[in-house]
């Protein structure tokens, strides 16, 4: 073999190896995606189940409230997300069905080719089936070497025929396996289509329920504006308390130091280590409640019933079950426990440069100066009898900057 042929052979071998690696990677990615979709569906269903539990508690007071609307909105969002996940699964299955059909076509073509070839082998073997013909074929050789070669040829021909028969059986088994795989995937697809239809029917029913609630609330605009005004005043009081505490801590930490350090809190090495640890856990912090769903997100957004009014949430509002406890999202030190008459209590915990704030608490189990651990209970959450809701307000700050708590919490 010359150098050019050798080079071509090497490149062909390399190309085939790369193709095999890429194919394996694609198959692994598809399996991973399918697994991820199943896990996503499971989590969304858990969220829907939790929302149903919250709706049951809210409806006990027989009143249509803003909390009922927010919880319904959350359920609708989760339901639509579940439908989207099912559609993604169906799309993935359609691709797999297409690939399986192509594999079946290739195997059927290969099987036909093998059977045709085997039929010729059987026919030729039949023509020379008697021992006399085979002996004459060998004895007609011109010398011993030719006779030996002819004998080996007959043996190899027989072995080849048996191998072809084995290959036919193997290919047939592969084809049967692919047909079974196709049937399984088609069954799974039908099941998913049925699930999608069920979820769409549930979504339509829930949208109708939301419309009834929305119409009722829009007729109570005056009361809603009064409730919103009170909520804003409570939020302002909490912000003022937080800013006052931050300012006092900065002044205390910077006492006797140069003014060049400005408004930044000077941390001890221990506090800096805690701050770095908190920062590295972005997206991994535990939820401040064991069970709950976020029904009002961080930042400015339109009011659910009054489009001309904007709500600016400084944290997130997490609906949970009656009697639920609030717990710390990370190790830290209790900086303050603030009481807001008529609106419950708030706890502020410092984690180095960061703060976590827990509001709408009824009874608090810790006090200022306490060192607390991750997931330690800090108090029970206030029950609003008027709306039939148990809702924790959570904020996260870095220095004097408010952050979106949802980006810090574990995506459960």
Secondary structure by P-SEA (a helix, b strand, c coil): ccaaaaaaaaaaaaaaaaaaaaaaaaaaaaaaaaaaaaaaaaaaaaaaaaaaaaaaaaaccccccaaaaaaaaaaaaaaaaaaaaaaaaaaaaaaaaaaaaaaaaaaaaaaaaaaaaaaaaaaaaaaaccaaaaaaaaaacccaaaaaaaaaaaaaaaaaaaaaaaaaaaaaaaaaaaaaaaaaaaaaaaaaaaaaaaaaaaaaaaaaaaaaaaaaaaaaaaaaaaaaaaaaaaaaaaaaaaaaaaaaaaaaaacccccccccbbbbcaaaaaaaaaaaaacccccccccccccccccccccccccccbbbbbcbbbbbbccbbbbbbccccccccccccccbbbbbbbbcccbbbbbccccccccccccccccccccbbbbbccccccbbbbbbbbccccccccccccccc
